[in-house]
């Protein structure tokens, strides 16, 4: 199902034990994960530009994030 908050709340209001029955569509999970990764990359990139991140750490973090994304897909 869609992850839109009002939709989820409506299901919770009308379905008994909804939290045990709700299954989110893989597309929406992947979409939220991609958005979170993009935000994290922006933060790390900003820190890197301001020289507040040790050399090599940025590349290490990006490699780990890319691996997590590939595992999620």
C-alpha positions in Angstrom: 0.0 0.0 0.0 0.9 3.6 -0.4 3.0 5.2 2.5 1.0 8.5 2.4 0.4 9.3 6.1 -3.4 10.2 5.8 -3.9 6.9 4.0 -2.0 4.9 6.6 -3.9 6.6 9.4 -7.3 5.9 7.7 -6.4 2.2 7.5 -5.3 2.2 11.1 -8.6 3.7 12.1 -10.8 1.2 10.1 -8.9 -2.1 10.2 -8.4 -4.1 13.4 -4.7 -4.7 14.2 -3.8 -2.8 11.0 -0.1 -2.4 12.1 0.3 -6.2 11.8 -1.4 -6.3 8.4 -0.1 -3.3 6.5 2.5 -4.0 3.8 4.1 -1.1 2.0 4.7 -1.3 -1.7 8.3 -1.9 -2.6 8.3 1.2 -4.9 7.4 3.5 -2.1 10.0 2.0 0.3 12.7 2.4 -2.5 11.6 6.0 -3.2 11.9 7.0 0.5 15.3 5.3 0.7 16.5 7.1 -2.3 15.4 10.4 -0.9 17.2 9.7 2.4 20.4 8.7 0.5 20.2 11.9 -1.6 19.9 14.0 1.6 22.8 12.2 3.3 25.0 12.7 0.2 24.2 16.4 0.2 25.2 16.7 3.9 28.4 14.7 3.4 29.3 16.7 0.3 28.7 19.9 2.1 30.9 18.8 5.0 33.6 17.7 2.6 33.6 21.0 0.8 34.1 22.8 4.1 36.9 20.4 5.0 35.2 19.2 8.1 35.4 15.5 7.1 38.6 13.5 7.2 40.1 12.5 3.8 38.8 9.2 2.6 35.8 9.2 4.9 33.4 10.7 2.3 34.3 8.1 -0.3 33.9 5.3 2.3 30.5 6.6 3.3 29.3 6.9 -0.3 30.5 3.4 -1.1 28.6 2.0 1.9 25.4 3.9 1.0 25.6 2.7 -2.6 25.9 -0.8 -1.3 22.8 -0.4 0.9 20.8 1.0 -2.0 21.8 -1.9 -4.3 20.8 -4.4 -1.6 17.4 -2.7 -1.2 16.7 -2.8 -4.9 
